[in-house]
Amino acid sequence: MASRSEISGWIVILITISAIVLFASFVAIEQGSHERAALKRVCIDNLPQIDGAKQQWASERKKVLGDKTTTADILPYLGRTVSTLPVCPARGIYELGVVGENPKCSVPGHALPKSGE
């Protein structure tokens, strides 16, 4: 039979291991949170580029509010001989919207702030 001091020693070891595992899980959660925030920032930074290209295309082509926009319409206005739209790093899909409407990403929370925010 184990003595009381041996049992106490095992309890201390189990508590220590539990504390380390708990701390590691908090670190992992925090790291994931920072990664998601970085992906969101990159995505949102792409939206003004898309919107600027859309506005320039609409202005040059004399489009009016509500006119449909396609990827092919705005690609020449993105510069750098781009052959595709920028990509959301969180695997979202950009929706151009119509003239006068902000482009959006399919990932919730990946959006340009509304005017006044």
C-alpha positions in Angstrom: 0.0 0.0 0.0 1.2 3.5 -0.9 2.1 5.9 1.9 0.4 9.2 2.3 3.5 11.1 1.1 3.6 9.0 -2.1 0.0 9.7 -2.8 0.5 13.4 -2.1 3.5 13.4 -4.5 1.3 11.9 -7.3 -1.4 14.4 -6.6 1.1 17.3 -7.0 2.4 15.8 -10.2 -1.2 15.4 -11.6 -2.1 19.0 -10.7 1.1 20.3 -12.3 0.4 18.4 -15.5 -3.2 19.6 -15.6 -2.1 23.2 -15.1 0.4 22.8 -18.0 -2.2 21.3 -20.3 -4.7 24.0 -19.4 -2.1 26.8 -20.1 -1.2 25.2 -23.4 -4.8 25.1 -24.5 -5.2 28.8 -23.7 -2.1 29.6 -25.8 -3.4 27.5 -28.7 -6.8 29.3 -28.6 -5.1 32.7 -28.4 -2.9 31.8 -31.4 -5.9 30.7 -33.4 -7.6 34.0 -32.6 -4.6 36.0 -33.8 -4.5 34.0 -37.1 -8.2 34.5 -37.8 -7.8 38.3 -37.1 -4.8 38.4 -39.5 -6.8 36.6 -42.3 -9.7 38.9 -41.7 -7.4 42.0 -42.1 -5.9 40.8 -45.3 -9.4 40.0 -46.7 -10.8 43.4 -45.8 -7.7 45.1 -47.2 -8.5 43.5 -50.6 -12.0 44.9 -50.6 -11.1 48.6 -51.2 -8.9 47.5 -54.2 -11.9 45.7 -55.7 -14.2 48.6 -54.9 -11.7 51.1 -56.5 -11.5 49.1 -59.6 -15.2 48.8 -59.8 -15.7 52.5 -59.3 -13.1 53.4 -61.9 -14.7 51.0 -64.4 -18.2 52.4 -63.7 -16.9 56.0 -64.1 -15.1 55.3 -67.4 -18.0 53.3 -68.8 -20.7 55.8 -67.6 -22.5 53.2 -65.5 -25.2 54.1 -63.1 -26.1 52.9 -59.6 -27.5 49.4 -59.7 -25.7 48.4 -62.9 -24.3 44.8 -62.7 -20.5 44.4 -62.4 -18.5 41.3 -63.5 -15.0 40.1 -62.7 -14.1 40.6 -66.4 -15.2 44.2 -66.2 -12.9 45.2 -63.4 -9.8 43.0 -63.9 -8.1 45.6 -66.2 -8.5 48.2 -63.4 -6.8 46.1 -60.7 -3.5 46.7 -62.4 -0.3 44.5 -62.6 -1.8 42.5 -65.4 -3.9 40.6 -62.9 -5.9 37.7 -64.4 -8.0 37.0 -61.3 -9.5 38.8 -58.4 -7.6 39.0 -55.1 -8.2 36.0 -52.9 -9.6 35.9 -49.4 -7.0 34.0 -47.4 -9.8 32.4 -45.3 -11.2 30.8 -48.5 -14.1 33.3 -48.8 -15.5 34.3 -52.1 -15.8 37.9 -53.1 -19.1 39.2 -54.4 -18.7 42.3 -56.5 -22.3 43.6 -56.1 -23.8 46.2 -58.3 -22.4 49.7 -58.9 -22.9 51.8 -55.8 -22.7 48.8 -53.5 -19.6 47.7 -51.5 -18.0 44.4 -52.6 -18.4 41.6 -49.9 -16.8 38.4 -48.8 -18.7 35.3 -48.1 -17.0 34.9 -44.8 -19.1 36.5 -42.0 -17.4 39.6 -40.6 -15.2 40.1 -43.6 -16.7 43.4 -44.9 -15.9 47.0 -45.4 -17.3 49.2 -42.6 -20.6 50.9 -43.5 -20.3 54.6 -44.0 -20.2 56.4 -40.7 -18.6 53.5 -38.8 
